[in-house]
Amino acid sequence: MTVLAAPKGVAVLGSTGSIGTTALRVLDRQRERFRVTALTANSNATLLREQARKFSPSFVGMVESQGDGDEEWKSGTEALVAAATRNDVDIVLNAIVGAAGLDATLAALEGGKRVALANKETLVIAGDLVRQACASGAGEVVPVDSEHSAILQCITGHPTAQVRRVVLTASGGPFRDWSAERLASATVEDALRHPTWRMGRKITIDSATLANKALEVIEAHFLFGLPYERIDVVVHPQSIVHSFVEFIDGSVLAQMSVPTMEIPVLYALTHPERVADEGVPAFDPVKISPMTYEAVNHERFPALRLGIAAGKAGGAAPAVFNAANECAVAAFLAGKIRFPDISRGIASALDKLSGMPADTREQLLAADATARRHVKEMFGC
């Protein structure tokens, strides 16, 4: 008879968002292996309370609001760090959107914990600091993004020297077939109508501009230690193949599954092991056929090119790219700018601010704040 070890404690940061609620569905099915010991959210206090009642964590943190009851309630971003560094937490699933997730990731890694990272902005803004935190605290980063999970699954057991290149797949978003003229009049509702994934509003807009893919290229660079010249992107509208890995002998491995985030969430919790999970539908190769691939149109979707250039430039440029994109997306969602203005704001911020100092956390956060101010002033919002 197999005897399971005591369940590992999991902190879910951003528990009321798309990835957070997905993670809790997975954790609910895996209660023999995992116990939810901490939850935090920055919105939807009602849902957070429901989650707390269901999972009975020892810590509950609301970033913006206050609560009552027997749980320990914290306000402000300190709740994220408090949850991530608790003694009863073994794994921190960071599903916070944007730069706000950085400090919790660094604190968890310095505390020797596994960080199941869905907050790609952490690596984009401060990839070198994350590496240092892993080294000093013996923590580890395991990606939750489906593309990076796919790469990890393909290269586990193979040294990086055997990898010729990796190919991230992109759905192409809702505007894959739109002309530049039509994109100029795209509405928020148009941009949120993603063809294959159901995600939060910010990441859905990032998918529409392909800024999300630029963030993922930078993330792949830091996760797998690959130069940018060995990281490619291809459009795959069906979202079945999540990434390819091409090895030096010409062999190519791909990870495929139905488009659900439950698989990469579970693998981030159990890596390098695999465990049974009945919540995901069986893979039917006939039903999902055919699968097609297309080149990226960089002229219509310049955010990808801008982000990759920022990654190659290094220094403050990735932080500036991320902050300018976050601010421009918020302005678009608020109806203050047009869809093409998102990339225009990013380009302007990179042109003006990429040379800012970027050696410390404080300098990177200063570049982040300056880029946000630049975009707000540029569009008068």
Order of alpha helices (4+ residues) and beta strands (2+ residues): beta-alpha-beta-alpha-beta-alpha-beta-alpha-beta-alpha-beta-alpha-beta-alpha-alpha-alpha-alpha-beta-beta-beta-alpha-alpha-alpha-alpha-alpha
